[in-house]
Amino acid sequence: MAERETELCELFGEVLGVPGIEPEDHFFDLGGHSLLASKLVKQVHERYGVRVPLRSFYEDPTARAVAKQLDQAA
């Protein structure tokens, strides 16, 4: 698992209050909802300086997908 994916899994876990998140785990299947999604996207922006559109997060709400978007923005 790439370092960024690991960091994002930890962030997903912090936001959801769920330990042991894997890169392909679906945010909403783990108990996430719209307010937590907004919180997560905001924290990603604060931590990495990249805005992940909420719409794209809803389309693929996994740590792996967010990591890919961050890599593409770099």
N, CA, C and O atoms as a GROMACS GRO file, in nm:
protein
  296
    1MET      N    1   0.085  -0.117   0.000
    1MET     CA    2   0.000   0.000   0.000
    1MET      C    3   0.090   0.124   0.000
    1MET      O    4   0.185   0.132   0.077
    2ALA      N    5   0.058   0.217  -0.085
    2ALA     CA    6   0.136   0.340  -0.096
    2ALA      C    7   0.119   0.425   0.031
    2ALA      O    8   0.019   0.415   0.102
    3GLU      N    9   0.219   0.507   0.057
    3GLU     CA   10   0.218   0.589   0.179
    3GLU      C   11   0.095   0.680   0.185
    3GLU      O   12   0.031   0.692   0.289
    4ARG      N   13   0.062   0.742   0.073
    4ARG     CA   14  -0.054   0.833   0.072
    4ARG      C   15  -0.183   0.756   0.099
    4ARG      O   16  -0.270   0.803   0.172
    5GLU      N   17  -0.195   0.636   0.041
    5GLU     CA   18  -0.314   0.554   0.068
    5GLU      C   19  -0.322   0.520   0.216
    5GLU      O   20  -0.431   0.524   0.275
    6THR      N   21  -0.209   0.488   0.276
    6THR     CA   22  -0.206   0.456   0.419
    6THR      C   23  -0.253   0.575   0.502
    6THR      O   24  -0.333   0.560   0.593
    7GLU      N   25  -0.202   0.694   0.469
    7GLU     CA   26  -0.242   0.816   0.540
    7GLU      C   27  -0.392   0.840   0.524
    7GLU      O   28  -0.460   0.876   0.620
    8LEU      N   29  -0.442   0.821   0.402
    8LEU     CA   30  -0.585   0.844   0.378
    8LEU      C   31  -0.671   0.740   0.448
    8LEU      O   32  -0.779   0.774   0.497
    9CYS      N   33  -0.626   0.617   0.455
    9CYS     CA   34  -0.700   0.515   0.531
    9CYS      C   35  -0.710   0.557   0.678
    9CYS      O   36  -0.816   0.541   0.740
   10GLU      N   37  -0.602   0.609   0.732
   10GLU     CA   38  -0.603   0.657   0.870
   10GLU      C   39  -0.700   0.773   0.886
   10GLU      O   40  -0.773   0.780   0.985
   11LEU      N   41  -0.701   0.865   0.789
   11LEU     CA   42  -0.792   0.980   0.794
   11LEU      C   43  -0.937   0.933   0.784
   11LEU      O   44  -1.023   0.980   0.859
   12PHE      N   45  -0.966   0.840   0.693
   12PHE     CA   46  -1.101   0.784   0.682
   12PHE      C   47  -1.141   0.726   0.818
   12PHE      O   48  -1.253   0.748   0.865
   13GLY      N   49  -1.050   0.651   0.880
   13GLY     CA   50  -1.078   0.589   1.009
   13GLY      C   51  -1.107   0.691   1.118
   13GLY      O   52  -1.196   0.671   1.200
   14GLU      N   53  -1.030   0.801   1.118
   14GLU     CA   54  -1.052   0.907   1.217
   14GLU      C   55  -1.190   0.969   1.199
   14GLU      O   56  -1.263   0.988   1.296
   15VAL      N   57  -1.225   1.000   1.075
   15VAL     CA   58  -1.354   1.065   1.047
   15VAL      C   59  -1.470   0.971   1.079
   15VAL      O   60  -1.572   1.014   1.134
   16LEU      N   61  -1.455   0.844   1.044
   16LEU     CA   62  -1.563   0.747   1.064
   16LEU      C   63  -1.565   0.686   1.204
   16LEU      O   64  -1.667   0.630   1.246
   17GLY      N   65  -1.453   0.695   1.275
   17GLY     CA   66  -1.444   0.629   1.404
   17GLY      C   67  -1.435   0.478   1.389
   17GLY      O   68  -1.483   0.402   1.474
   18VAL      N   69  -1.374   0.434   1.278
   18VAL     CA   70  -1.362   0.291   1.246
   18VAL      C   71  -1.214   0.260   1.222
   18VAL      O   72  -1.153   0.320   1.133
   19PRO      N   73  -1.157   0.168   1.298
   19PRO     CA   74  -1.016   0.133   1.275
   19PRO      C   75  -1.001   0.034   1.159
   19PRO      O   76  -1.096  -0.032   1.119
   20GLY      N   77  -0.880   0.026   1.107
   20GLY     CA   78  -0.847  -0.076   1.008
   20GLY      C   79  -0.907  -0.058   0.870
   20GLY      O   80  -0.943  -0.156   0.805
   21ILE      N   81  -0.918   0.065   0.824
   21ILE     CA   82  -0.972   0.093   0.691
   21ILE      C   83  -0.872   0.047   0.585
   21ILE      O   84  -0.752   0.069   0.598
   22GLU      N   85  -0.922  -0.017   0.481
   22GLU     CA   86  -0.841  -0.060   0.366
   22GLU      C   87  -0.865   0.036   0.250
   22GLU      O   88  -0.969   0.102   0.245
   23PRO      N   89  -0.772   0.045   0.154
   23PRO     CA   90  -0.784   0.141   0.044
   23PRO      C   91  -0.911   0.128  -0.040
   23PRO      O   92  -0.958   0.227  -0.095
   24GLU      N   93  -0.966   0.009  -0.052
   24GLU     CA   94  -1.085  -0.011  -0.134
   24GLU      C   95  -1.215  -0.011  -0.054
   24GLU      O   96  -1.322  -0.032  -0.110
   25ASP      N   97  -1.207   0.013   0.077
   25ASP     CA   98  -1.328   0.017   0.159
   25ASP      C   99  -1.413   0.138   0.120
   25ASP      O  100  -1.362   0.248   0.102
   26HIS      N  101  -1.541   0.114   0.107
   26HIS     CA  102  -1.638   0.216   0.064
   26HIS      C  103  -1.681   0.299   0.185
   26HIS      O  104  -1.737   0.246   0.281
   27PHE      N  105  -1.655   0.429   0.178
   27PHE     CA  106  -1.683   0.522   0.287
   27PHE      C  107  -1.826   0.508   0.339
   27PHE      O  108  -1.848   0.505   0.460
   28PHE      N  109  -1.922   0.501   0.250
   28PHE     CA  110  -2.062   0.498   0.291
   28PHE      C  111  -2.104   0.362   0.346
   28PHE      O  112  -2.193   0.355   0.431
   29ASP      N  113  -2.041   0.256   0.301
   29ASP     CA  114  -2.068   0.123   0.357
   29ASP      C  115  -2.016   0.110   0.499
   29ASP      O  116  -2.062   0.025   0.575
   30LEU      N  117  -1.921   0.195   0.535
   30LEU     CA  118  -1.862   0.192   0.670
   30LEU      C  119  -1.934   0.286   0.767
   30LEU      O  120  -1.887   0.307   0.879
   31GLY      N  121  -2.047   0.341   0.724
   31GLY     CA  122  -2.125   0.428   0.812
   31GLY      C  123  -2.114   0.576   0.780
   31GLY      O  124  -2.171   0.659   0.851
   32GLY      N  125  -2.042   0.609   0.674
   32GLY     CA  126  -2.029   0.749   0.636
   32GLY      C  127  -2.160   0.806   0.584
   32GLY      O  128  -2.246   0.732   0.535
   33HIS      N  129  -2.175   0.935   0.594
   33HIS     CA  130  -2.291   1.006   0.541
   33HIS      C  131  -2.245   1.142   0.489
   33HIS      O  132  -2.126   1.174   0.495
   34SER      N  133  -2.337   1.221   0.439
   34SER     CA  134  -2.300   1.344   0.370
   34SER      C  135  -2.221   1.441   0.457
   34SER      O  136  -2.125   1.502   0.409
   35LEU      N  137  -2.257   1.455   0.583
   35LEU     CA  138  -2.183   1.548   0.670
   35LEU      C  139  -2.041   1.500   0.695
   35LEU      O  140  -1.947   1.579   0.696
   36LEU      N  141  -2.025   1.370   0.714
   36LEU     CA  142  -1.890   1.315   0.734
   36LEU      C  143  -1.809   1.323   0.604
   36LEU      O  144  -1.688   1.344   0.608
   37ALA      N  145  -1.876   1.307   0.490
   37ALA     CA  146  -1.806   1.319   0.362
   37ALA      C  147  -1.753   1.461   0.346
   37ALA      O  148  -1.639   1.480   0.303
   38SER      N  149  -1.834   1.560   0.380
   38SER     CA  150  -1.789   1.699   0.372
   38SER      C  151  -1.672   1.724   0.466
   38SER      O  152  -1.576   1.794   0.430
   39LYS      N  153  -1.678   1.667   0.585
   39LYS     CA  154  -1.569   1.681   0.682
   39LYS      C  155  -1.441   1.618   0.628
   39LYS      O  156  -1.333   1.676   0.640
   40LEU      N  157  -1.453   1.500   0.569
   40LEU     CA  158  -1.336   1.431   0.516
   40LEU      C  159  -1.273   1.511   0.402
   40LEU      O  160  -1.152   1.530   0.400
   41VAL      N  161  -1.354   1.558   0.308
   41VAL     CA  162  -1.303   1.634   0.195
   41VAL      C  163  -1.234   1.762   0.243
   41VAL      O  164  -1.131   1.801   0.189
   42LYS      N  165  -1.291   1.825   0.346
   42LYS     CA  166  -1.228   1.946   0.402
   42LYS      C  167  -1.093   1.912   0.464
   42LYS      O  168  -0.996   1.985   0.445
   43GLN      N  169  -1.086   1.802   0.537
   43GLN     CA  170  -0.960   1.763   0.600
   43GLN      C  171  -0.854   1.724   0.496
   43GLN      O  172  -0.736   1.751   0.515
   44VAL      N  173  -0.897   1.662   0.388
   44VAL     CA  174  -0.804   1.630   0.279
   44VAL      C  175  -0.746   1.759   0.223
   44VAL      O  176  -0.625   1.768   0.200
   45HIS      N  177  -0.831   1.859   0.202
   45HIS     CA  178  -0.784   1.988   0.150
   45HIS      C  179  -0.686   2.054   0.247
   45HIS      O  180  -0.582   2.105   0.205
   46GLU      N  181  -0.719   2.053   0.375
   46GLU     CA  182  -0.631   2.115   0.475
   46GLU      C  183  -0.496   2.044   0.483
   46GLU      O  184  -0.393   2.108   0.499
   47ARG      N  185  -0.498   1.913   0.472
   47ARG     CA  186  -0.375   1.834   0.488
   47ARG      C  187  -0.288   1.835   0.363
   47ARG      O  188  -0.165   1.841   0.373
   48TYR      N  189  -0.351   1.828   0.246
   48TYR     CA  190  -0.275   1.812   0.121
   48TYR      C  191  -0.279   1.933   0.029
   48TYR      O  192  -0.206   1.939  -0.069
   49GLY      N  193  -0.366   2.031   0.060
   49GLY     CA  194  -0.374   2.150  -0.023
   49GLY      C  195  -0.440   2.126  -0.157
   49GLY      O  196  -0.423   2.205  -0.250
   50VAL      N  197  -0.516   2.019  -0.168
   50VAL     CA  198  -0.585   1.984  -0.293
   50VAL      C  199  -0.733   1.970  -0.262
   50VAL      O  200  -0.773   1.903  -0.167
   51ARG      N  201  -0.813   2.034  -0.345
   51ARG     CA  202  -0.958   2.022  -0.329
   51ARG      C  203  -1.007   1.900  -0.408
   51ARG      O  204  -0.991   1.892  -0.529
   52VAL      N  205  -1.067   1.808  -0.337
   52VAL     CA  206  -1.131   1.693  -0.400
   52VAL      C  207  -1.279   1.728  -0.410
   52VAL      O  208  -1.346   1.746  -0.308
   53PRO      N  209  -1.332   1.739  -0.532
   53PRO     CA  210  -1.473   1.773  -0.546
   53PRO      C  211  -1.562   1.670  -0.476
   53PRO      O  212  -1.541   1.549  -0.492
   54LEU      N  213  -1.658   1.716  -0.401
   54LEU     CA  214  -1.748   1.627  -0.329
   54LEU      C  215  -1.817   1.531  -0.426
   54LEU      O  216  -1.839   1.414  -0.394
   55ARG      N  217  -1.851   1.582  -0.542
   55ARG     CA  218  -1.919   1.497  -0.641
   55ARG      C  219  -1.831   1.379  -0.681
   55ARG      O  220  -1.880   1.266  -0.690
   56SER      N  221  -1.703   1.403  -0.706
   56SER     CA  222  -1.616   1.293  -0.745
   56SER      C  223  -1.594   1.198  -0.627
   56SER      O  224  -1.578   1.078  -0.648
   57PHE      N  225  -1.595   1.249  -0.505
   57PHE     CA  226  -1.584   1.161  -0.389
   57PHE      C  227  -1.705   1.070  -0.380
   57PHE      O  228  -1.692   0.951  -0.349
   58TYR      N  229  -1.823   1.124  -0.407
   58TYR     CA  230  -1.945   1.042  -0.404
   58TYR      C  231  -1.940   0.933  -0.511
   58TYR      O  232  -1.994   0.824  -0.490
   59GLU      N  233  -1.878   0.961  -0.624
   59GLU     CA  234  -1.871   0.863  -0.732
   59GLU      C  235  -1.779   0.746  -0.698
   59GLU      O  236  -1.805   0.634  -0.742
   60ASP      N  237  -1.674   0.769  -0.622
   60ASP     CA  238  -1.581   0.662  -0.583
   60ASP      C  239  -1.524   0.695  -0.445
   60ASP      O  240  -1.413   0.746  -0.434
   61PRO      N  241  -1.601   0.665  -0.340
   61PRO     CA  242  -1.563   0.706  -0.205
   61PRO      C  243  -1.468   0.609  -0.134
   61PRO      O  244  -1.501   0.551  -0.031
   62THR      N  245  -1.351   0.593  -0.192
   62THR     CA  246  -1.249   0.507  -0.132
   62THR      C  247  -1.120   0.585  -0.114
   62THR      O  248  -1.096   0.685  -0.182
   63ALA      N  249  -1.038   0.540  -0.022
   63ALA     CA  250  -0.908   0.604   0.001
   63ALA      C  251  -0.822   0.594  -0.124
   63ALA      O  252  -0.748   0.687  -0.156
   64ARG      N  253  -0.830   0.482  -0.195
   64ARG     CA  254  -0.750   0.464  -0.316
   64ARG      C  255  -0.789   0.568  -0.422
   64ARG      O  256  -0.701   0.625  -0.488
   65ALA      N  257  -0.918   0.593  -0.440
   65ALA     CA  258  -0.963   0.691  -0.539
   65ALA      C  259  -0.919   0.832  -0.501
   65ALA      O  260  -0.878   0.910  -0.588
   66VAL      N  261  -0.927   0.866  -0.374
   66VAL     CA  262  -0.883   0.998  -0.329
   66VAL      C  263  -0.733   1.013  -0.349
   66VAL      O  264  -0.687   1.118  -0.393
   67ALA      N  265  -0.657   0.909  -0.317
   67ALA     CA  266  -0.512   0.913  -0.338
   67ALA      C  267  -0.479   0.935  -0.485
   67ALA      O  268  -0.387   1.010  -0.518
   68LYS      N  269  -0.552   0.870  -0.572
   68LYS     CA  270  -0.530   0.887  -0.716
   68LYS      C  271  -0.556   1.031  -0.758
   68LYS      O  272  -0.480   1.088  -0.837
   69GLN      N  273  -0.663   1.091  -0.706
   69GLN     CA  274  -0.692   1.232  -0.739
   69GLN      C  275  -0.582   1.323  -0.688
   69GLN      O  276  -0.543   1.418  -0.757
   70LEU      N  277  -0.532   1.296  -0.569
   70LEU     CA  278  -0.423   1.378  -0.515
   70LEU      C  279  -0.297   1.363  -0.600
   70LEU      O  280  -0.228   1.462  -0.626
   71ASP      N  281  -0.267   1.243  -0.643
   71ASP     CA  282  -0.150   1.220  -0.728
   71ASP      C  283  -0.164   1.293  -0.861
   71ASP      O  284  -0.067   1.349  -0.912
   72GLN      N  285  -0.284   1.293  -0.918
   72GLN     CA  286  -0.307   1.361  -1.046
   72GLN      C  287  -0.295   1.512  -1.032
   72GLN      O  288  -0.257   1.581  -1.126
   73ALA      N  289  -0.329   1.564  -0.914
   73ALA     CA  290  -0.322   1.709  -0.892
   73ALA      C  291  -0.180   1.756  -0.866
   73ALA      O  292  -0.150   1.875  -0.881
   74ALA      N  293  -0.092   1.665  -0.829
   74ALA     CA  294   0.046   1.702  -0.796
   74ALA      C  295   0.128   1.734  -0.919
   74ALA      O  296   0.246   1.767  -0.908
   0.00000   0.00000   0.00000
